């Protein structure tokens, strides 16, 4: 079976990898770099969620990563936990109790214990939450590794103009370099997906959700955990740099515009980040702005839609959901349409048609 996957970010790469494992002949088409993937914070978690069903999906995403790491142990993924102090007092207790009721691993930690675990940190509150099963992926590197491991054919720098169909079934895609035949087509093109899907009268409304990330110059100290603060999230990259979100709770940030200049963003982020890191003044390295692929209702869009053989996979929190999305879409493309019905029932693209 010939399958075209449109999009080479973390979602497209995971789908291509899983399809190839099952014997499909896969071609991945991308018109540019995977912008959202390359700018992603990379946090793998289920402590952020919209509702119980969304929490189950995110937990399934983490479980899928465990399977992926068992088969590919050298992937650029580390699961060293997250420390959360976005709220204090009643808010912290509410967060703890809600996750505990869902059966999610969460522990209350005292400041002294956290300082022993993370000696680089300063100005911590007296109580924090630990999510011990969470971690991070170096998302751009992970997408590249999965694409390489898939053995898929890669067509890059090429724009898909339309999805081709015959007798109400897809037969390939039209690109700026001509026609590429396929038995099935998967659209995993992030914010580029709506225009491609519109060529076969499929609607995918998206929100405009810009997100800025600040990275520092490398520091000598080591910060192992993801840090979820009242100001924003922070983690350390493999080269020693710190990456911080420009807004608190960036996963649910609803701003449609960025009004600050890069200098203003840097001053604000370093204003809260610098005092939190031990005696090492921070210097900024870069500010990156990317537009997160967020469907209109904020929830993932995964499944078959439109003409026979067409599938779509577009979502925010793509890093958390990449592994399970790859498994699910590959199974459905290859005919096992029932395996993920319960898990994905609320996330089908039919809700927008």
N, C-alpha and C positions, 0 to 999 in steps of 0.2 A: 504494500500500500504506500502510495506517495502522499506525503503530508507537507504542506507549506505552513510554516510558523512565521507570522509577521511580528517582528520585535525580537531584539537580542538582549533585552534587559534580564533581570533575575527571573521574572516569570516566564518569559519566552525560553530562556536557557534551561530552566527546570523542566518545562514541557518537552522541549526537544530531547533532553537527556532521557526522560522516561519513555517517550515514544521510541527512541532508538533502542533502548533496552528490550523493548517488546518486539523488535524486528521491523519497525517502520522505516521507510526510506524518507529521511527528513531533509528539507531545505529550509534554512532560516534566512529571512530577508530583513535587512535593516537599512533605513535611509540615513542614519546618523548614529552617534554614540548613544548609549542608553542613559539619557540625561537624568531621569529620576533615580535610577539604580546607582549611578556614579556619585550622586549627591546625597544618597541615603545615609541616615544615621546608623542604620544596620542593627537595630535592637530587635532581638527575637524574644517575644514576650506574650503572655496572656493576662498580665495584670491590668492592661488597658483593654477595655471592651465596651461595646454598645449595649449589649443585653446578654442573657444567658446563652442563647444560641450562638451569638458571635464569640462568646468566651469558649464554648465547646469547639468551634472551628479553629480558634487560635491555639487551644491546647492540642488539637489534632495536628496543627501545623508544627508545633514543637515536637510531638511524637514522630512525625514524618522526618524531621531533621535527625532524630536519633537513628532512624532506619538508614537514612542517607549517610550519616557519619560511620555507621557500622560497615557499610559497603565501600565507602571512600574515606578512610580515616585521616587523610592528610588535607582535608578541605580547610579553607581559611575561616574556621568557626571556633569560637571559644565560649564555653558555657560556665562562666565564673560568678554568675549571680548579679543581682541589681539591688542597690540600696535606695530606698524611697523615703523622702521627707518633704514631699510636695505640700503636705498639710501637717498640722500638729493638733494635739488635743483630740477633740471629738472627731475631726476629719480623719485623723490617723486611725483611730479606733474603728470608725465606720469602714474604712478601706480594709483594715485587717479582718474584721468580722465578715464583710461581704465575700472576700476571697476565701476565707476559711469555710464559710457555708457552701461554697462551690467545690470544696475539696482541693483547693489550689495550695501548693506549698508556700507558706508565708510565716515569718517569725518576727516577733518584736525584739529589737536589739537596743541595748543601752549604749550611750555614747562611748563609754570606756571600752566596751567590747569592739565597737566599730573602729575606734582609733588603733586598737591592737591589730585589727585585720587590715586596715588601710592607714598606715602611719603617715602618709603624705597629706592627709586631710586635716583641715582646721575649721574652726567656727561651726561645728556641728551642733544640732539640737540635742537635747537630752535623750530623745527616743526616736528611733527610725524603724522602718520595716525592711526586712531582707526577703527577697524573692530568690531562693537559692538555685532554682532550675533554669533561670533566664541567662541570656548571653548575647553575643553579637556575631555578626557575619561581616567580613570585609566584602561588601556586596558586589562591587565591580570585579574584584578578583574571583569571587565565587561564581559569578555568571560566566566569566572567561573559562574557568576550570570545567564547569559543567558543559559548556559548549564544546570544548576540546574533547572531553570524555565521551560526549555523545557521538562523535564522528559525523555529525550532520554537515551537509554542504552549507556554506555560508556565502550569501550574496550581500555585500555591504555597499553603502553609498547609493543605494537604489530605492527609489520611491515606488510604493505600490499605488497605482492609479485607481484600480477598481478590482472587485472580485468578479470573476467570470462564472457564469452559470449556464447550464443547458438542461432543459426538461426539469426545471425547478430543483436542480442539484448543482453544487459547485463543481467546476471542472478545472479551476486554476485561478491565477491572478494575472492581471495586466499591469506591467511595470513600465517605467520609462525606457527600459531596454527590451521591451517586448513581452510576449506571453510565456508564463511558466505554468505547466500543467500540474494538476494535483487531484487526488481523489478526495482529500479533505483539506480544509483551510482553518487555521487557528489564528485569530486576531488577538495578539498580546502586545499591542503597540501603545499602551498607556494613553496619554492625552491625544495621540494621533489616531486612536481607534475610531472615534465617532465619524470622521470623514470617510474612512475606509468602509465602515459598515453602512453608511448612508448610500453607497453605490448599489446596495441590494435592498434598500428601503428598510433597514434596521436602525432603530433609534437608540442612542446611548447618551443621555444627557449627563453632562459633567459639570462639576463646580470648578471655579477658578481658585486654586489654593497654592499661592506661592509660599515657599519656605526657605529661610536663610540659615546657613550653617557657618559658624566661625571656627577656624582651626588656628591653633597657636604654633609657635616654633616648638621643636622637641624639648622636653624637660628631662632632667636626669632621673627624677623619681618615678616610681611605678604606682599606677592606679589600676587595680584589677577589675573592679566592679563598674557596672553602669551606675551613674549617679543621677537620681531623679530628684531635683531640688525644686524649691518654690519659684525659682527664676527660669529654669530650663534644665534640659538633660545634658549630661557630659559623659564622655568616655575617652579612653586613651587609645590611639591608633597604634599599629604595630611598630611604627618608626619613632614613637615617643611623643608625637604631637597629641594635643588634646582637641577633641571636637565637641563643640557645644551648640545646642539649638539656640536660635535667636529669640525664641518665645517659650514661655512655660507651657507644659502639656502640649507640645507641638503636634502630637498625633491627632488632637481634636481642635487645633487652631482653626477658627472659621474666618479669618481675615482674607479678603479677596485682593488686597493691595498691600504693598510694602511702602511705607511713607518715609522711612528713615534712609539716610545715606549710608554707604558702607562704613564711613568713619563713625557715624553716630551709633550704628549697630555694634561696632567693635568696642567703643567706649562703654556702652551700656553692659555688654556681655563681660568684658574684662573687669568692669566695676564690681560684679558679684563673684566672678570666677577667681580672680587673683587672690583675694583674701582667703579663699577656701583651700588653696594649694600651699604646701609648706614653703619655707623661706627661699622661694625661687620666683623672681619676678617674671611674669608672663609677657611674651611679645606675640602679636598676632602675625599669622602667616597668610591666611586667605579668608575671604568671604565668598561663599557660593550660594547663588540663588537658583532654585529649581522649582518647577511647578508639579506638585504632587498629583497623581492621577486619581481623583476622588469622584466616583459616581454621584449622581444628584442626591441620593439619600444617604450618602456616606458609607455605604456597605459594598462589599465585593460583588462583582458581576462575573459569574462563572457558568458556562454551559452552552448547549446548542441553541441556535436561534436562526431565523430566516430560512434560506434554502437548505435542503438536505446537505449535510457534510460541513456546515459552517459552525464553528465554535468560537467563543470569546472568553477572555480572561483578563479583566482589568480591575485594579483595586489599589487603594492605599494600604499601608502596612504590607507591601509586597514582599519584604524580606521575611517577616514572620510567616506569611502564608505561601511562600514560593514552593516549599517542598511538598506540601499537601496538594497545592494546585497542580503541580506537575504530575503527581500520581493520579489525581482525579481526572484531569483533562485527558491524559494519555489513555486511561481506562475507558472513558466515554468515547473518545475518537475511535478506539479500536473495538467498540461494540459492547463493552460491559457497562451499559448505561444505568444499571440499577445499584451498583456498588456504593455510590456516593449520594444517592437520592435524598436520604434523610438528612445527612450532614449539610447538603447544599440547597435544600428546599427553599430557603429564604433568599437565596442569592442568584436565582436564575435570571437571565436577561429578559425573559418573558414579562417581567413586572413593568417594563418600560414600553412594551409594544401596544 
